[in-house]
């Protein structure tokens, strides 16, 4: 028998040989019933260097044999599921490398599925690390998977905020929550993730699955987070087949709407019912800037996709704006004629075909879990000065249209080059840089290297990943000063002892996830210094060091004290929030009647103009009602202004209670109110408006208790119906005012005649 040490190359050859890769299966259960509805197939290499799947895939990727390994793993998963009888009603989750599946052969897999005695139900899991690196391939992968009748799951959601931005584009059947969400302490980051996930699940019916459930406390957290499926050691560890003692059930998946064709353009995604407007380029510039500002407010969970027709339109001022977008949003792409595949660091591009319709468009698409907007425009080919060129455009907030437009642009984006997929995904908000390839070094290190580390002003640590609890085995003098402790008190301990109880658990979870994958990462943590445990902010960059066999041996950490910067940023954020609160209050005062809390005339005018715009392009109409109180002055003079104010507030409540949810109510001033009835049938709008007017008049006329006495007032209500009585707010208001006075006068004459 050959007893020579196994090399990485020979271990990979053994794994890729027939029978070298096997699948084990971990149960996925319904949290409410405890039934097992699915199993996840997990690849395992042969015993030796590459038994762990992360090491196996890393070695195959480095050797250029990833496609070969991926095909073997998927075949092992399919065949293993058939051999173990994991067939309908059960579902099998299979992991996939999107850059491979886009062109991978499927015949062998389909043959295995068709040869099963019962249906083999498949959900393919796509890891979030591929989202930003290869969006076009990822979208094609999803289309291909759905065409086969298989489901799609997005794995590790929550490990990176950017993945939340891609949920509308991928429309997954299953959202798998990263185990950190279940196992870590709740914080603002987890709340942001769950708001986005639950909003998407509510819109689409997607199933939420929580990973890493190992205790009953984890189970309770998973339920609280909205998960209906669970996976983890509490339900069973991976095994060769079905878990004993679990009742089987069926997993119901929502299915998804068809995506836009890959060759469609964003402007071509507009429904035929959307009204198109015409404008000069100067207006489109301002609309684009507004959408960009909105995207920066949304942050890491936002996708921004834009077209610029030609490279010359990607001006220096535009470049600066898009640098800001890269720093503050999750994903940015910019396409145009002669624009490179990376117009500037962090901005993705494409090599457009000369006949691509995108070359003639001006598009800005902003998509996030809770917001969607798109400016979609087509050049009409005018000559003359550039800013006066005319475009046909639509500004839409319809989510389905925005998703299709974003899909159309991202399906053209070229794959990222120069940054490995795994390394790119591990940087949480860090600028794009070329990843450092770890260099194998000896355990003792090099004397020159040690001298350099000792001299640097940055804190440097080395953790031994081969020892239990991964202790620190080296720290330089700069780190001793940062930690406020001598090296004797630091060496041999895991660096987590420096963390504060208030350290962001999401940041810690991202570090652990990156280390688990053997990748570099950068985070800012709240640490504690010295025996007094003084808080300080530590910007830490961690990078792996490989041994001669390619396994992670150590992690080097480089730390900087950025307390002053973080405190300044926090003070700036607090001041910004205070200013926003003030602006919100100012806007509220500008648009709200302070006595009744109703909108004032200014706000109602804006709302009515919007309703008129919708009525012009739709099949319904609206009416404006002018309500003037009768007898209010007498009450005010007899009981005083305080009683008069109380009466106006009571009338406001009465009017609001008699209107539909979508109707609009405002106080015009004094004892006058305005009501807008929207969504009326044009054939019966006038009659319906008069019916509502009479109902409001009767409701206001009922006695109202003010203090120790009851008072009664009346109301004269005039109406104006669009478009017969006016095609804009001012004209409708005048018509309703005239009608109100006519009715008030007629009522007075009737009252005099009856005396």
Protein Blocks (a to p, Z undefined) as FASTA:
>chain_A
ZZbdcdfklmmmmmmpghkaccdddddddfklopafbdcddddddedjklpmklmmmmmm
mnopmmmmmmmmmmmmmmmmmmnopacfbdcdddddfklmmmpcfklmmmmmmmpmbdcd
ddddddfklmmmmmmlmmmmmmmmmmnopacddehihjamklmmmmmmnopabdcddfkl
mmmccdfklmmmmmmmmmmmmmnopacddehiabfklmmmmmmnopabdcdjklopcdfb
dcehiacdddddebjaddddfkbcfklmpcfklccddddfklmmmmmmmmmmmmmmnomm
bccdddehiaklmcfklmmmmmmmmmmmmbdcdddehiafblbghiacddddfklmklmp
ccdddddfkbccddddddehigcjfklpccdddddfbfklmmmmmmmmmmmpccdehiaf
klmmmpghiacddddddddddfkopfklmmmmmmpmbdcddddfkbghiiafbdcfklmm
mnopafklmgopafklmpcfklcfklmmmmmmmmmnopacdddddddedjkopacddddd
ddddddfkopafbdcdddddfklmmmmmmmmmmmmmmmmmmmmmmmmmmmpcfklopacf
klmmmmmmmmmmmmmmmmbdcdddddddehklmmmmmnojklmmmmmmmmmmmmmmmpcf
kbccddfbhjbccdddehiafklmmmmmmmmmmmmmmmmmpccdehjbccdddddddddd
dfklocbfklmmmmmmmmmmmmmmmmmmmmmmmZZ
